[in-house]
């Protein structure tokens, strides 16, 4: 690993406090996380399809991820961990907010799912030297203090031959208009202050950080909202929301 985290690491304490305040509402599809609930199906499908293709699995099988260990960094209340566990994966969900972890643990228990939730940031995960087939960094890098270091630490938890997924927001005039003004102030899809536009990450910046961490980007896609269908879908437009998948050499 090229750089060592300082005492503060990559955690933005203000961001953790903001998400901790709404931890009890993670599983309310009409609450502060409503937009993420709508976003969940498209990112789950993207992950499942890329993982099954990479590991030669049948995506149609209900246990298509069986035998794979998946780490979800910044898992929040576990809304992505649970469907991955239902597909057979052994899931570890990590979040520096203890309130988020408590909510995730309670919901998993109510759902009868065995998910290993940990109150930990990426620094502790990297230092533990535990490796995973798949590592998820979904809607997280725009909330940290040092994107390059965060990506480097996250990449350290990927097994050789494994995959890392990153979903985030591009820093463009369009993303300011739609993700900040539109989503937070006009449509009220998200609480005001959820995002800071200057912390958004361009695809070029993200790819540079991933390549520096010795992974190789093998796929990318935009994610756009279809107003008429009232759902999110994959598309070529990466001006606002986008996802990338990278591979660590075997």
KEKE-3310 file (N, C-alpha, C; in steps of 0.2 Angstrom, whole numbers, plus 5000, padded with zeros to 4 digits):
npx = (5004:5003:5001:4999:4985:4981:4978:4965:4961:4950:4938:4924:4918:4907:4899:4896:4889:4878:4871:4869:4860:4848:4847:4837:4827:4831:4825:4813:4803:4798:4804:4819:4828:4822:4825:4836:4831:4824:4834:4840:4837:4842:4856:4859:4856:4866:4877:4875:4875:4887:4896:4892:4895:4909:4913:4909:4895:4877:4866:4852:4850:4843:4853:4864:4875:4881:4894:4903:4912:4907:4910:4903:4906:4903:4889:4877:4861:4859:4853:4857:4865:4856:4848:4859:4863:4852:4854:4863:4876:4890:4890:4898:4894:4900:4901:4905:4896:4889:4875:4869:4874:4867:4854:4854:4858:4847:4837:4841:4840:4827:4823:4828:4841:4858:4870:4886:4888:4898:4904:4914:4927:4935:4948:4951:4946:4955:4967:4965:4968:4959:4952:4941:4930:4922:4921:4911:4908:4898:4890:4898:4911:4909:4907:4919:4935:4946:4948:4957:4965:4955:4950:4962:4963:4951:4953:4963:4957:4952:4952:4965:4961:4948:4934:4929:4917:4911:4900:4895:4894:4895:4905:4898:4890:4878:4875:4875:4863:4854:4856:4858:4851:4839:4836:4837:4832:4821:4813:4814:4819:4829:4836:4840:4857:4863:4872:4888:4892:4905:4912:4909:4914:4924:4923:4936:4944:4941:4944:4958:4962:4958:4966:4978:4978:4981:4971:4961:4950:4936:4923:4910:4896:4882:4869:4852:4837:4822:4808:4795:4793:4796:4807:4825:4838:4850:4862:4870:4874:4884:4884:4879:4874:4884:4892:4906:4916:4929:4944:4955:4971:4974)
npy = (4994:5011:5023:5028:5029:5044:5050:5054:5048:5043:5046:5057:5066:5074:5070:5056:5059:5065:5055:5046:5052:5049:5036:5027:5027:5020:5009:5013:5015:5027:5037:5047:5039:5036:5038:5030:5018:5016:5016:5005:4992:4993:4994:4983:4973:4976:4973:4959:4954:4957:4951:4937:4935:4936:4927:4915:4911:4907:4919:4918:4909:4907:4906:4912:4919:4910:4904:4915:4928:4944:4961:4975:4991:5004:5002:5006:5005:4992:4989:4985:4974:4964:4959:4953:4944:4935:4930:4921:4924:4926:4938:4953:4967:4984:4999:5015:5021:5017:5018:5015:5002:4995:4996:4989:4976:4973:4973:4963:4952:4951:4948:4935:4933:4929:4940:4947:4960:4975:4988:4998:5007:5010:5010:5001:4989:4987:4986:4974:4964:4956:4947:4948:4941:4950:4968:4981:4998:5009:5023:5031:5036:5050:5055:5055:5060:5059:5054:5046:5039:5032:5024:5016:5009:5002:4994:4986:4976:4967:4951:4943:4942:4946:4957:4975:4986:5003:5016:5032:5050:5061:5076:5088:5102:5098:5088:5096:5103:5093:5083:5090:5103:5099:5086:5088:5101:5104:5093:5086:5073:5069:5073:5090:5095:5082:5079:5086:5096:5099:5088:5078:5066:5064:5053:5051:5055:5045:5033:5035:5034:5021:5014:5017:5011:4998:4991:4987:4995:4988:4989:5001:5012:5023:5029:5033:5042:5037:5046:5043:5029:5029:5024:5019:5017:5008:5017:5026:5039:5047:5058:5062:5051:5037:5020:5010:4995:4986:4976:4965:4960:4942)
npz = (5000:4996:5003:5020:5031:5040:5056:5056:5045:5031:5035:5035:5048:5050:5039:5043:5055:5050:5042:5053:5060:5053:5054:5059:5049:5038:5032:5027:5014:5010:5016:5021:5014:5002:4988:4987:4989:4977:4968:4971:4964:4951:4953:4960:4950:4941:4948:4951:4937:4932:4941:4940:4927:4927:4936:4930:4932:4933:4930:4932:4942:4958:4968:4963:4968:4977:4988:4986:4994:4999:5002:5008:5008:5018:5021:5026:5031:5027:5015:5002:5006:5010:4999:4991:5000:5000:4987:4989:4993:5004:5015:5021:5029:5031:5041:5047:5055:5070:5073:5061:5059:5069:5066:5053:5058:5066:5056:5048:5056:5058:5046:5044:5040:5038:5041:5041:5050:5053:5063:5057:5048:5032:5034:5045:5040:5029:5037:5043:5034:5027:5014:5000:4987:4980:4981:4987:4984:4986:4982:4991:4990:4987:4999:5007:5014:5007:4992:4984:4993:5000:4990:4988:5000:5000:4989:4993:5000:4991:4984:4974:4957:4960:4961:4961:4964:4961:4964:4960:4960:4946:4943:4937:4928:4925:4935:4946:4944:4943:4954:4965:4966:4960:4965:4979:4983:4975:4971:4983:4985:4992:5009:5012:5009:5009:4999:4993:4980:4976:4981:4972:4960:4946:4932:4926:4936:4946:4939:4938:4951:4954:4946:4951:4962:4958:4952:4938:4927:4920:4916:4914:4917:4914:4925:4924:4927:4923:4919:4914:4916:4929:4936:4939:4927:4917:4906:4893:4897:4908:4915:4927:4938:4940:4937:4940:4937:4942:4941:4950:4946:4944)
capx = (5000:5008:5000:4996:4980:4983:4974:4958:4959:4946:4931:4921:4914:4900:4895:4894:4884:4872:4868:4867:4853:4842:4848:4831:4823:4834:4821:4807:4804:4795:4808:4825:4832:4817:4829:4841:4827:4822:4840:4843:4836:4847:4863:4859:4856:4872:4882:4874:4876:4895:4899:4890:4899:4916:4914:4905:4889:4871:4863:4845:4849:4842:4859:4869:4881:4883:4901:4907:4912:4906:4911:4899:4909:4898:4883:4871:4856:4860:4848:4860:4868:4851:4847:4865:4863:4847:4857:4868:4883:4892:4890:4900:4893:4904:4899:4908:4891:4886:4868:4868:4875:4862:4848:4856:4858:4840:4833:4843:4838:4819:4822:4831:4847:4864:4875:4891:4889:4904:4905:4921:4928:4939:4955:4951:4945:4961:4972:4963:4970:4954:4951:4935:4929:4919:4920:4907:4909:4892:4887:4902:4917:4908:4906:4925:4939:4952:4946:4962:4967:4949:4950:4967:4962:4946:4956:4967:4952:4950:4956:4967:4956:4941:4931:4927:4912:4910:4895:4896:4891:4900:4905:4897:4885:4871:4874:4873:4856:4849:4857:4858:4845:4833:4834:4837:4828:4814:4809:4815:4820:4835:4837:4845:4864:4865:4878:4891:4894:4913:4915:4908:4921:4923:4925:4943:4947:4940:4948:4965:4962:4957:4972:4984:4977:4983:4965:4959:4943:4933:4916:4907:4889:4878:4862:4848:4831:4816:4803:4789:4793:4797:4813:4831:4840:4857:4862:4877:4875:4887:4885:4876:4875:4887:4895:4911:4918:4937:4947:4962:4974:4975)
capy = (5000:5017:5028:5025:5034:5048:5048:5055:5043:5046:5047:5064:5065:5077:5065:5051:5061:5067:5049:5043:5055:5046:5029:5023:5027:5017:5004:5017:5017:5034:5041:5050:5035:5034:5038:5025:5012:5016:5015:4998:4987:4994:4993:4976:4969:4978:4969:4952:4952:4958:4946:4930:4934:4936:4920:4910:4909:4908:4925:4917:4905:4911:4906:4913:4921:4906:4903:4921:4933:4950:4966:4981:4996:5010:4998:5010:5000:4985:4988:4981:4968:4959:4955:4950:4938:4931:4927:4916:4927:4927:4946:4957:4974:4988:5006:5018:5023:5012:5018:5012:4995:4993:4996:4984:4970:4972:4971:4956:4947:4951:4945:4929:4933:4929:4945:4949:4968:4977:4995:4999:5011:5006:5009:4995:4984:4986:4983:4967:4960:4951:4948:4946:4940:4956:4973:4986:5005:5011:5030:5032:5040:5057:5057:5054:5066:5058:5048:5042:5035:5028:5018:5012:5005:4997:4989:4981:4971:4963:4946:4943:4940:4948:4963:4980:4991:5009:5020:5039:5056:5065:5083:5092:5107:5094:5085:5101:5105:5088:5080:5095:5108:5095:5081:5090:5107:5105:5086:5084:5066:5068:5079:5095:5094:5075:5079:5092:5095:5099:5082:5073:5063:5063:5046:5051:5055:5039:5028:5036:5032:5014:5011:5018:5005:4992:4987:4989:4996:4983:4991:5007:5013:5028:5027:5038:5041:5037:5049:5040:5023:5030:5020:5021:5012:5009:5021:5029:5046:5047:5065:5063:5045:5032:5015:5006:4989:4985:4969:4965:4954:4936)
capz = (5000:4995:5008:5026:5033:5046:5062:5054:5040:5026:5037:5037:5054:5048:5035:5048:5060:5046:5041:5059:5062:5050:5054:5060:5044:5032:5028:5026:5007:5008:5020:5018:5009:4997:4982:4987:4988:4970:4965:4973:4959:4945:4955:4962:4944:4938:4952:4949:4931:4931:4945:4937:4921:4929:4940:4926:4936:4929:4933:4933:4947:4964:4972:4958:4971:4982:4988:4985:4999:4997:5007:5006:5012:5019:5020:5029:5035:5024:5009:4997:5008:5011:4992:4990:5004:4997:4981:4991:4995:5011:5015:5026:5028:5036:5041:5053:5060:5074:5073:5055:5060:5074:5061:5049:5062:5068:5051:5045:5061:5057:5039:5045:5036:5042:5038:5046:5051:5057:5064:5055:5042:5027:5037:5049:5035:5026:5041:5045:5029:5025:5007:4997:4980:4978:4986:4985:4987:4982:4984:4997:4989:4987:5006:5011:5014:5003:4988:4982:4999:5002:4985:4989:5006:4998:4984:4997:5003:4985:4982:4967:4952:4962:4958:4965:4961:4964:4961:4963:4956:4942:4945:4931:4929:4925:4941:4951:4943:4945:4960:4971:4965:4958:4970:4986:4984:4971:4971:4990:4985:4997:5013:5010:5012:5008:4995:4992:4973:4975:4983:4967:4957:4939:4930:4925:4943:4949:4936:4940:4958:4954:4942:4955:4967:4955:4949:4931:4926:4915:4914:4917:4914:4917:4928:4922:4929:4917:4922:4912:4919:4937:4938:4937:4922:4914:4900:4891:4900:4914:4917:4934:4942:4936:4941:4937:4940:4941:4942:4952:4943:4948)
cpx = (5004:5007:4997:4991:4983:4978:4967:4956:4955:4939:4929:4916:4907:4896:4892:4888:4877:4868:4866:4861:4847:4842:4842:4826:4826:4829:4814:4807:4801:4799:4814:4829:4828:4821:4833:4837:4825:4828:4843:4842:4841:4854:4864:4860:4863:4878:4881:4876:4884:4898:4898:4894:4906:4918:4911:4899:4883:4867:4855:4844:4848:4848:4865:4876:4884:4891:4906:4906:4912:4906:4907:4902:4904:4891:4877:4867:4855:4855:4850:4863:4862:4849:4853:4865:4858:4849:4862:4875:4884:4894:4893:4898:4896:4902:4902:4903:4888:4879:4866:4868:4870:4856:4849:4855:4851:4836:4834:4840:4830:4818:4825:4837:4853:4869:4879:4892:4894:4904:4912:4922:4933:4946:4956:4950:4952:4967:4971:4966:4966:4953:4944:4934:4926:4919:4916:4908:4904:4889:4891:4907:4916:4907:4913:4929:4945:4950:4951:4964:4961:4949:4956:4966:4956:4949:4960:4963:4950:4955:4959:4962:4949:4939:4929:4922:4912:4905:4896:4892:4896:4900:4905:4891:4878:4870:4872:4866:4852:4850:4857:4852:4839:4831:4833:4832:4821:4810:4809:4815:4825:4834:4842:4852:4867:4871:4881:4894:4902:4916:4913:4914:4919:4925:4933:4947:4947:4944:4955:4966:4962:4964:4978:4984:4978:4977:4964:4952:4941:4926:4914:4900:4886:4872:4858:4841:4826:4810:4796:4788:4794:4802:4819:4833:4847:4857:4869:4879:4878:4888:4883:4878:4879:4890:4901:4913:4925:4939:4954:4965:4975:4982)
cpy = (5006:5022:5025:5031:5037:5046:5049:5051:5047:5047:5055:5063:5068:5073:5059:5053:5063:5060:5045:5046:5052:5039:5025:5023:5024:5013:5007:5019:5024:5039:5045:5046:5033:5033:5032:5018:5011:5014:5008:4993:4987:4992:4986:4971:4970:4973:4962:4950:4952:4952:4939:4929:4933:4929:4914:4907:4910:4913:4923:4912:4910:4911:4907:4916:4917:4904:4909:4925:4940:4955:4972:4986:5002:5007:5001:5005:4994:4984:4985:4974:4962:4955:4951:4943:4933:4927:4922:4918:4927:4934:4949:4964:4979:4995:5009:5021:5017:5012:5014:5004:4992:4992:4990:4977:4968:4969:4964:4951:4946:4947:4938:4928:4933:4934:4947:4957:4970:4985:4997:5003:5007:5005:5003:4989:4982:4983:4976:4962:4954:4952:4945:4946:4947:4961:4979:4993:5009:5018:5032:5037:5048:5060:5057:5060:5065:5052:5044:5037:5030:5022:5014:5007:5000:4992:4984:4975:4966:4957:4946:4939:4942:4955:4968:4985:4997:5013:5027:5044:5060:5072:5087:5097:5103:5091:5090:5103:5099:5084:5084:5099:5104:5090:5083:5096:5107:5098:5084:5076:5064:5074:5084:5094:5087:5075:5086:5092:5095:5093:5076:5072:5062:5056:5046:5051:5048:5033:5029:5033:5024:5011:5012:5013:4998:4988:4990:4989:4992:4985:4997:5008:5019:5025:5033:5037:5042:5039:5046:5033:5023:5025:5022:5015:5013:5013:5023:5035:5045:5054:5066:5056:5040:5026:5012:5000:4988:4978:4969:4959:4948:4934)
cpz = (5000:5000:5014:5028:5039:5051:5060:5049:5034:5028:5038:5042:5053:5044:5039:5052:5056:5044:5047:5061:5059:5050:5054:5054:5037:5028:5027:5018:5005:5012:5017:5013:5003:4990:4981:4986:4981:4966:4965:4967:4953:4947:4957:4955:4940:4941:4950:4942:4929:4935:4942:4931:4922:4932:4936:4930:4931:4933:4935:4939:4954:4969:4968:4962:4977:4982:4987:4992:4997:5003:5004:5011:5012:5018:5022:5033:5032:5018:5003:4999:5008:5004:4990:4994:5002:4991:4983:4994:5002:5012:5021:5025:5034:5035:5047:5058:5064:5074:5066:5056:5064:5070:5057:5052:5064:5062:5048:5050:5060:5051:5039:5040:5040:5038:5043:5046:5055:5058:5063:5048:5038:5030:5041:5045:5032:5030:5044:5040:5027:5018:5005:4990:4977:4983:4983:4988:4983:4986:4991:4995:4988:4994:5010:5010:5009:4998:4986:4987:5000:4997:4986:4994:5004:4994:4988:5000:4997:4984:4975:4963:4954:4959:4963:4961:4965:4960:4964:4958:4952:4944:4939:4933:4929:4932:4947:4950:4945:4952:4966:4971:4964:4964:4977:4988:4981:4973:4979:4990:4991:5002:5011:5013:5012:5004:4994:4985:4972:4977:4978:4964:4950:4937:4929:4932:4946:4946:4937:4947:4958:4951:4947:4961:4964:4953:4942:4929:4920:4912:4917:4913:4918:4920:4927:4925:4923:4920:4920:4916:4927:4939:4936:4932:4920:4908:4899:4895:4907:4917:4925:4938:4937:4940:4937:4940:4938:4944:4945:4949:4947:4949)
residu = (UNK:UNK:UNK:UNK:UNK:UNK:UNK:UNK:UNK:UNK:UNK:UNK:UNK:UNK:UNK:UNK:UNK:UNK:UNK:UNK:UNK:UNK:UNK:UNK:UNK:UNK:UNK:UNK:UNK:UNK:UNK:UNK:UNK:UNK:UNK:UNK:UNK:UNK:UNK:UNK:UNK:UNK:UNK:UNK:UNK:UNK:UNK:UNK:UNK:UNK:UNK:UNK:UNK:UNK:UNK:UNK:UNK:UNK:UNK:UNK:UNK:UNK:UNK:UNK:UNK:UNK:UNK:UNK:UNK:UNK:UNK:UNK:UNK:UNK:UNK:UNK:UNK:UNK:UNK:UNK:UNK:UNK:UNK:UNK:UNK:UNK:UNK:UNK:UNK:UNK:UNK:UNK:UNK:UNK:UNK:UNK:UNK:UNK:UNK:UNK:UNK:UNK:UNK:UNK:UNK:UNK:UNK:UNK:UNK:UNK:UNK:UNK:UNK:UNK:UNK:UNK:UNK:UNK:UNK:UNK:UNK:UNK:UNK:UNK:UNK:UNK:UNK:UNK:UNK:UNK:UNK:UNK:UNK:UNK:UNK:UNK:UNK:UNK:UNK:UNK:UNK:UNK:UNK:UNK:UNK:UNK:UNK:UNK:UNK:UNK:UNK:UNK:UNK:UNK:UNK:UNK:UNK:UNK:UNK:UNK:UNK:UNK:UNK:UNK:UNK:UNK:UNK:UNK:UNK:UNK:UNK:UNK:UNK:UNK:UNK:UNK:UNK:UNK:UNK:UNK:UNK:UNK:UNK:UNK:UNK:UNK:UNK:UNK:UNK:UNK:UNK:UNK:UNK:UNK:UNK:UNK:UNK:UNK:UNK:UNK:UNK:UNK:UNK:UNK:UNK:UNK:UNK:UNK:UNK:UNK:UNK:UNK:UNK:UNK:UNK:UNK:UNK:UNK:UNK:UNK:UNK:UNK:UNK:UNK:UNK:UNK:UNK:UNK:UNK:UNK:UNK:UNK:UNK:UNK:UNK:UNK:UNK:UNK:UNK:UNK:UNK:UNK:UNK:UNK:UNK:UNK:UNK:UNK:UNK:UNK)
# end
